[in-house]
Amino acid sequence: MAVTSRLLTPPPSFRGHPISSSDKDNGASGGSSCDSSATGRVLMPSSLNLAVREAVPASLVLEKASPIALAKALKNEQELQARRKKASGLREAHVRDGVALTAFLSWLERAMEAGEAGGGGGVGWPLTEFTVAEKLDCFRKEQAGYVSLSFETISGYGPNGAVIHYAAQKETARDLGTDSLFLLDSGAQYTDGTTDVTRTVHFGSPTEHQRRCFTLVLKGHIALARAVFPEDTMGSKLDVLARLALWEAGLDYRHGTGHGVGAFLNVHEGPHGIHCRIRPDEQGIKIGMTTSNEPGYYEDGAFGLRIENVCICVEKMTQHNFAGKRSCTFETITMAPIQTKLIDVSLLTTQEREWLDDYHATVLATLGPLLKDNAEAFAYLVRETRPLEKSS
């Protein structure tokens, strides 16, 4: 089957709409109609412009996702981490990113404490959403293979954290304080991988409501991270796992739960994803795909919170393989502590506590040797990865 690309002329019903030269350069119009006698097929994703879609005879249309996107989404061993001794690949990029993020969070906590005490922490005081985002970039630049940010950092304190795609500006950024939540969604491009991670922290004493909301989001995050499912399961079928704890409390969030992540490519990568809407050309999740796991909760005018890790879909050995399908689960490759003082442990099951303790043990074992020369960051890491105390 040939998949061809042609320059197309919009049908007469669309010719009343002006097309600029830039549109023509992008293939909206090329001055020639599609040759109906051609034997090839024209690949058209469901998101394609309607004018282009109607310019092609129906007999030539092949409506499905691009096989190129699928090939890109399936990471090979070299992209994931073929040679551990050379410390390259997606997993290692996330380790280095975790070193930067953990060192930054340690610095930020100390700077906030010093500033509140009147010392300023050796930096400009008060700290703002904008200045701390710039400081985080400085920590990442120290890591091997760093190239750039993978997207504009979302740094939102208090009510700004409830704006899902908030972008802090130097002139209007809020000061950080100790009475609300600080949401930090950030990532970087390294020569061997792309990162995307969100952590939410509190520099004072969180309210019972804030802790409850955070814990419900954490329960959803863990449910998705622990999921076992047949290969090619649609992300729209997994999405409910991340929302169920929130739904049971009458809460929800207005964004997708997961998106593919590139290997030194786009931070948002298809054709798969984890979302509540069923899409016409939705691609099932396959072994070797990456996805973010990022449930959240946002209270307009008050605060926002999100917990985001990047995962790899890996094979899971099960007792049976129904219909010959392999079973899958997720391997979390983001390495950074999740703030435990925001957790209401009484709301967690034994399995959920064990998952978080195991994750934190992995974070400590992975990042600890790399942070031992930074006494403050190492102490922060040890404290933030301690096992949860069982509620009475």
C-alpha positions in Angstrom: 0.0 0.0 0.0 1.5 3.3 -1.1 1.1 6.3 1.2 1.5 9.4 -0.8 1.6 13.2 -0.2 0.0 15.6 -2.7 -0.6 19.3 -2.9 -4.4 19.8 -2.8 -6.9 22.5 -4.0 -9.9 23.1 -1.6 -13.3 22.2 -3.1 -15.5 25.0 -4.5 -17.4 25.4 -1.2 -14.2 26.6 0.5 -12.9 28.9 -2.2 -14.6 31.9 -0.7 -12.2 31.8 2.2 -8.9 33.6 1.4 -5.7 31.5 1.7 -2.5 33.4 2.3 0.9 32.5 0.8 2.0 31.1 4.1 -1.0 28.7 4.1 -0.1 27.6 0.6 3.5 26.9 1.8 2.0 24.6 4.5 0.0 22.6 1.9 -3.4 24.1 2.3 -3.4 24.8 -1.4 -0.9 24.0 -4.1 -2.7 25.1 -7.3 -3.5 21.5 -8.4 -6.2 19.1 -7.6 -5.7 15.6 -6.4 -5.5 13.2 -9.4 -8.5 10.8 -9.0 -6.8 8.3 -11.3 -3.9 7.8 -8.9 -3.6 4.3 -7.4 -2.0 5.4 -4.1 -3.9 6.2 -0.9 -3.7 9.5 1.0 -3.1 9.1 4.7 -5.4 11.5 6.6 -5.6 11.6 10.4 -8.9 12.5 12.0 -7.6 15.9 13.0 -6.9 17.0 9.4 -8.4 20.3 8.1 -11.8 19.6 6.5 -11.0 21.6 3.3 -8.0 19.3 2.6 -10.1 16.2 3.5 -12.8 17.1 1.0 -10.4 17.8 -1.8 -9.5 14.1 -2.0 -11.8 11.5 -3.5 -13.2 9.3 -0.8 -11.8 6.2 -2.6 -8.3 7.4 -2.0 -8.7 8.4 1.7 -6.9 6.2 4.3 -8.1 7.6 7.6 -5.7 6.5 10.3 -2.8 7.7 12.4 0.5 8.1 10.8 2.7 5.0 11.0 5.7 7.3 11.4 4.3 8.7 14.6 3.8 5.1 15.9 7.4 4.1 15.0 8.6 7.2 16.8 6.5 6.4 19.9 7.9 2.9 20.2 11.3 3.5 21.9 14.1 1.1 21.1 16.7 -0.1 23.6 19.2 2.5 22.6 16.7 5.3 23.2 15.7 3.8 26.6 19.2 2.9 27.8 21.2 0.4 25.8 24.5 0.9 27.5 24.4 1.6 31.3 28.1 2.1 31.5 27.9 5.0 29.2 25.0 6.5 31.2 22.9 7.3 28.2 19.3 6.9 27.3 15.9 8.1 28.5 16.3 6.5 32.0 19.6 8.2 32.6 18.4 11.5 31.4 15.6 11.3 34.0 18.2 10.5 36.6 20.2 13.5 35.9 17.1 15.6 35.8 16.1 14.2 39.2 19.5 15.3 40.6 18.8 18.8 39.4 15.2 19.0 40.6 16.0 17.5 44.0 19.0 19.9 44.6 16.7 22.8 43.5 13.9 21.8 45.9 16.4 21.5 48.7 17.8 25.0 47.9 14.3 26.4 47.6 13.2 25.1 50.9 16.3 26.6 52.6 15.9 29.9 50.8 12.2 30.1 51.9 13.2 29.4 55.5 16.0 31.9 55.5 13.8 34.5 53.8 10.9 34.1 56.3 13.5 34.5 59.1 14.7 37.7 57.5 17.9 36.4 56.0 16.8 36.2 52.4 18.6 33.0 51.8 21.4 34.8 49.9 19.1 35.5 46.9 16.7 38.3 45.9 13.8 38.4 48.4 11.0 37.8 48.2 11.2 34.8 45.9 8.7 34.9 43.0 7.2 32.4 40.6 9.4 33.8 37.9 12.7 34.0 39.7 12.5 30.4 41.1 11.7 29.1 37.6 14.9 30.8 36.3 16.9 29.3 39.3 15.6 25.8 38.4 17.0 26.2 34.9 20.4 27.1 36.4 20.4 23.7 38.3 19.5 21.8 35.1 22.2 23.5 33.0 24.8 21.9 35.3 23.8 18.5 34.2 25.6 16.6 31.4 23.9 16.6 28.0 21.6 19.6 28.9 20.4 21.4 25.8 17.3 23.5 26.7 14.0 23.5 28.5 11.5 21.1 27.0 8.7 23.6 27.5 8.1 26.9 29.4 8.1 26.1 33.1 4.8 26.3 34.9 5.5 27.9 38.2 2.3 28.7 40.1 1.8 29.7 43.7 -1.6 29.8 45.4 -4.4 30.7 43.0 -2.0 30.8 40.0 -1.4 27.0 40.5 -5.1 26.5 39.6 -4.4 27.9 36.1 -3.4 24.7 34.3 -1.1 26.2 31.7 0.0 29.3 33.7 3.1 31.2 32.6 4.7 33.5 35.2 5.8 36.9 33.9 8.6 38.8 35.6 6.4 41.9 36.1 3.3 40.2 37.5 4.6 37.0 39.2 3.3 36.3 42.7 5.7 36.1 45.7 6.1 32.6 47.1 4.7 32.2 50.7 4.0 29.7 53.4 0.2 29.5 53.4 -0.6 27.8 50.1 0.7 25.3 47.6 3.4 25.8 45.0 3.0 23.8 41.8 6.1 23.4 39.6 5.7 21.7 36.2 9.0 21.6 34.3 11.3 19.6 32.0 14.4 19.7 29.9 15.9 18.5 26.7 19.0 16.4 27.1 20.9 14.8 24.2 19.6 11.4 25.3 16.1 12.2 26.5 13.3 14.6 27.2 11.9 15.1 30.7 8.6 16.4 32.1 7.9 16.4 35.9 5.5 18.1 38.2 5.9 18.4 42.0 3.7 20.3 44.4 5.1 21.5 47.7 4.0 23.5 50.7 6.5 25.6 52.7 4.3 25.9 55.8 1.6 23.9 57.3 -0.9 22.5 54.8 -4.6 22.5 55.7 -6.5 19.3 56.2 -8.4 20.1 52.9 -5.1 20.6 51.0 -3.7 17.3 52.4 -6.9 15.4 51.5 -6.9 16.7 48.0 -3.3 16.0 47.5 -3.7 12.4 48.8 -6.7 11.7 46.5 -4.5 12.8 43.6 -1.7 10.6 44.8 -4.0 7.6 45.1 -5.0 8.1 41.4 -1.3 8.5 40.4 -0.4 5.2 42.2 -3.4 3.4 40.7 -2.3 4.2 37.2 1.4 3.5 38.0 0.4 0.0 39.4 -2.0 -0.9 36.6 -1.6 -4.2 34.8 -3.4 -4.4 31.4 -3.3 -6.2 28.0 -1.0 -4.6 25.4 -2.9 -2.3 23.0 -5.3 -1.2 25.7 -6.6 2.3 24.9 -5.5 5.1 27.2 -9.1 6.2 27.5 -9.8 2.9 29.4 -7.0 3.5 31.8 -7.9 7.1 32.5 -10.5 6.2 35.1 -7.9 4.7 37.4 -6.3 8.1 37.9 -9.7 9.8 38.5 -11.6 7.3 40.6 -10.4 8.5 44.1 -11.3 12.1 43.1 -14.6 11.0 41.6 -15.6 9.3 44.9 -15.1 12.6 46.6 -17.0 14.5 43.9 -13.8 16.0 42.5 -12.1 15.9 39.1 -9.7 17.7 36.8 -10.1 19.2 33.3 -7.1 17.9 31.4 -5.7 14.6 30.1 -3.9 12.2 32.5 -1.0 11.3 30.2 0.8 12.0 27.0 3.7 10.4 25.1 7.1 11.9 25.8 9.9 12.0 23.1 13.5 10.9 23.2 15.2 14.3 22.7 12.1 15.2 20.7 8.7 16.7 21.5 7.6 16.7 25.1 4.1 16.0 24.0 4.2 13.1 21.6 1.5 10.9 20.0 -0.2 8.9 18.8 -1.2 7.5 22.2 -2.3 9.1 25.3 -4.3 8.7 28.5 -7.4 10.8 28.5 -11.1 10.7 29.2 -12.2 11.4 25.7 -12.3 8.6 23.1 -10.6 9.8 19.9 -11.4 8.4 16.4 -7.8 7.4 15.7 -6.8 6.5 19.2 -3.7 4.2 19.5 -3.5 1.5 22.1 -0.6 1.6 24.5 2.3 -0.8 23.5 5.4 -2.0 25.2 8.2 0.5 24.6 5.9 3.6 24.7 6.5 6.4 27.2 3.7 8.3 28.9 3.3 10.9 31.6 1.2 10.1 34.6 -0.2 13.4 35.9 -3.5 13.6 37.7 -4.2 16.8 39.5 -6.8 18.9 41.2 -7.4 22.7 40.8 -9.5 24.9 43.0 -10.2 28.2 41.3 -8.9 31.2 43.2 -7.2 29.1 45.8 -4.6 26.5 44.7 -3.7 23.8 42.2 -1.8 20.6 42.6 -0.5 17.9 40.3 1.8 14.9 40.6 3.6 14.0 37.4 6.1 11.2 36.5 7.1 9.8 33.2 6.7 6.1 32.7 7.7 3.4 30.2 5.2 0.7 29.2 7.0 -2.6 30.0 6.0 -6.3 29.8 4.4 -7.8 33.0 4.7 -11.5 33.5 1.2 -12.9 34.4 -0.1 -16.4 35.0 -2.1 -16.3 31.8 -2.0 -14.4 28.5 -5.6 -14.3 27.3 -6.0 -14.4 23.5 -2.2 -14.5 23.2 -1.8 -10.9 24.3 1.1 -9.8 26.4 0.4 -8.1 29.7 1.8 -4.7 30.5 2.5 -2.3 33.4 4.4 0.9 33.9 7.9 1.5 35.0 8.3 4.9 36.5 11.5 6.6 35.4 11.1 10.1 36.9 13.3 10.3 40.0 12.3 12.9 42.5 10.7 12.8 46.0 7.0 13.4 46.5 6.5 15.7 49.5 5.2 13.5 52.3 3.9 16.2 54.6 1.1 16.8 52.1 -0.1 13.2 52.5 -2.9 12.1 54.8 -1.6 8.5 55.4 -4.9 7.4 56.8 -6.4 7.6 53.3 -3.9 5.3 51.8 -4.2 1.5 51.5 -1.4 -0.8 52.5 -0.6 -1.4 48.8 -0.5 2.4 48.1 1.8 3.0 51.1 4.1 0.2 49.9 4.2 1.6 46.3 5.2 5.0 47.6 7.8 3.6 50.0 9.2 1.4 47.2 9.3 4.4 44.8 11.1 6.6 47.4 13.6 3.8 48.2 14.4 3.7 44.4 14.8 7.5 44.3 17.1 7.4 47.3 19.2 4.5 46.0 19.4 6.2 42.5 20.0 9.8 43.4 21.8 9.4 46.8 25.2 8.5 45.4 25.0 11.5 43.0 24.1 14.0 45.7 26.5 13.0 48.5 28.8 15.9 47.7 25.9 18.3 48.2 25.3 17.9 52.0 22.1 19.9 52.1 20.5 18.3 49.1 21.5 14.8 50.3 19.9 15.5 53.7 16.8 16.8 52.0 16.6 13.6 49.8 17.0 11.3 52.8 14.3 13.1 54.8 11.8 13.3 51.9 12.2 9.6 51.0 11.7 8.1 54.5 9.0 5.4 54.7 5.6 6.6 55.6 4.5 6.1 59.1 1.4 3.9 59.4 -1.6 5.8 60.7 -3.0 4.6 64.0 
